[in-house]
Structures are given as structure tokens and as C-alpha cells.
Amino acid sequence: MAQNKFRVEVRPALQRDLKKIDLRYHKAIWDKIEALAEDPLPYDCAKLKTEKAMFRIRIGVYRLVYEIDWKNAIIYAAYIKTRQSSYKKR
């Protein structure tokens, strides 16, 4: 049985966040984002306590927060922050 592939959309907030992050982390971040298209729930993801289907994955000292739209097979990469600032209410 073939697994459905998700489309990944990067939100503007994530693009702004990337400008503040050291370039040496960019490849690892993009690799994780691209991998979400094949597996939206990797072994290291955690569901956030929100009403939406929001999840986070660790990338070194950073947390990538994303939302899954199961109905339309879209992953919205929302933002990436350090652990301390990623869980503050937005």
C-alpha cells in the first residue's frame, strides 16, 4: 500500500525566524521540514496541547512547530524557536 505524500507549506513566520538562526542549522532544519512530507508524525514528534493538530520536533536547541491538515494532506510549518521561547502563547 503506497503512503500518501503530504504537501508542506512554510508560513511567513518561519521564514522570518530562519533569518535569526545561525546558518549552520539551516540544512538540518530544511531536511526535517522536507521529511515531514513523507512522515508527518516522526518518532520524535510531540503533540502540543492546543485545539489544533499542532506538533513539534526537536532540531538541536530549536523546536519546529507545525500543524497538520489531515483532510487536505497539508503540513503548515508554522515557526521555529529556541526551547525557551517556542512555547510562549502566541
Protein Blocks (a to p, Z undefined) as FASTA:
>chain_A
ZZddddddddfklmmmmmmpcfklmmmmmmmmmmmmmmmcgfkbccdddfbdcddddehj
bccdddddfknopacdfbdcdfklmmpcZZ
